[in-house]
Amino acid sequence: MEPVITIKDLRMRYEKGKEEILKGINLQIYPGQIIGYIGPNGAGKSTTVKIMLGILDEFEGEINIFGRDISKDRTYYKKKIGYVPESAEIYENLTAHEYLTFLGEVYGIKAEKADNKAKKLLSLFGIKEGNYHSRISSYSKGMKQKLLIVASLIHDPDILFLDEPLSGLDANSVMIFKEVLAQLAANGKTIFYSSHIMEVVEKISDRILLLNEGQIVADGTFEELKAMSEEGSLEGIFNQLTGFNKHKDIADEFINTLKVV
């Protein structure tokens, strides 16, 4: 099977002379994989994703998506990817109908088909037709998150990049979305999932990448990572491999400070 994403010696620094954010990333990612991409703040996770999305382009190394070098072909692959950012600017003066129909047309879907598809997808997420025609500014945080998820999927992409996608979702919607991801992967879609919620990453990922200080320090299934570590949970493995083991001491000091009158 050919990889859907190939990364060779990826390096990135934001300013000349400054320390590299990414220090030589090498990866091959295959169709049907759910990749859990984790690491401390500042490790380079968002930078990696933004490079693959084409948002950042001042990098060194080579990235091939669908067999094409993204530095030479910047439009072909973007039609086949979806993205849910951790925080997004939405055109809140539009209705969900206007927003999703517009996005569908951007991806080459006829307006009527995009409208019907968007309405159905949102209804499955519990957003009724009345809200579908309401301005997005009236939406709750959870409703906006559902809108972002549908927006990322409306064109049926082959690769889905997710950054904290469960933020604000109710328990039922989380269950639905997890099952959607599992079925997308079963249908050969590739999912790049970035989150700080270790329990979710542990449960949904069939491959986990741990990035620390701009380098991949672990790559494998949860069971494989657990076998390499003294810890029994992904959070424990994360702490061991990133060298962070002061969480209890800091929490104790935090509580003691609260008690000071």
HELIX and SHEET records of a PDB file:
HELIX    1   1 LYS A   45  LEU A   53  1                                   9    
HELIX    2   2 TYR A   77  LYS A   80  5                                   4    
HELIX    3   3 ALA A   96  VAL A  106  1                                  11    
HELIX    4   4 ALA A  111  LEU A  124  1                                  14    
HELIX    5   5 GLU A  129  TYR A  132  1                                   4    
HELIX    6   6 ILE A  136  SER A  138  5                                   3    
HELIX    7   7 LYS A  141  LEU A  153  1                                  13    
HELIX    8   8 ALA A  171  ALA A  186  1                                  16    
HELIX    9   9 MET A  198  ILE A  204  1                                   7    
HELIX   10  10 PHE A  222  MET A  228  1                                   7    
HELIX   11  11 LEU A  234  THR A  242  1                                   9    
HELIX   12  12 HIS A  247  LYS A  259  1                                  13    
SHEET    1   A 4 LEU A  22  ILE A  29  0                                        
SHEET    2   A 4 ILE A   5  MET A  12 -1                                        
SHEET    3   A 4 PHE A  59  ILE A  65 -1                                        
SHEET    4   A 4 ARG A  68  ASP A  69 -1                                        
SHEET    1   B 6 ILE A  81  VAL A  84  0                                        
SHEET    2   B 6 ILE A 159  ASP A 163  1                                        
SHEET    3   B 6 THR A 190  SER A 194  1                                        
SHEET    4   B 6 ILE A  34  ILE A  38  1                                        
SHEET    5   B 6 ARG A 207  ASN A 212  1                                        
SHEET    6   B 6 GLN A 215  GLY A 220 -1                                        
END                                                                             
